[in-house]
Amino acid sequence: MKRPPLAWGVASKTRPGEKESGDRYVVTVQEDGALLAVEDGLGHGAEAARAADLAMRAVERYAAEPLNEIVKRSHQSLLPTRGVALSLARWDARDRIVTWIGVGNVEGVLLQADGGAAPTKHRLILRGGVVGVRLPSLVASSLVVGETGLLVLATDGIAGEFDSGLDLSGQPEPMANRILATHARNTDDATVLVARLEG
């Protein structure tokens, strides 16, 4: 039996005083890889949750398409809403390549071992704009991952420096829980998705 191309975990919380979160995530295992997405509906509360739900459904529906197309299709489905920030990453386990794209402020960090004392850290280049409101020009980028890779996607409810002290040998779910417990803001919804990239 073939093992999944990644191990992943997620942790999230709703802004205090709200009944539902405006953050969503998608992990879709595909042949020889996976698609990962984190969406953050603008603001908080019911309208943010509605926008994030629509984005989640669009990402799931068009998961097999190129990342730029997924973002464009999500944009079309979100036009009647306040919109979302959206970051997507596709893991190609066969060729060991991560391709990713971000619109808005869902941060992405990729750590990988390179033989040095500390892992190499790459940050997703985020494009200004809002999916469903104002779409920027879309440019996805790709990185080759060596033997070990760790991908983290986090909404802006997770404070900066959340990626300090990440351990390539750690398990994704405890790591996501620790990031949430340590770095979540009390003024917003917060979601963090951690994936160990395997093959």
Order of alpha helices (4+ residues) and beta strands (2+ residues): beta-beta-beta-alpha-alpha-beta-beta-beta-beta-beta-beta-beta-alpha-beta
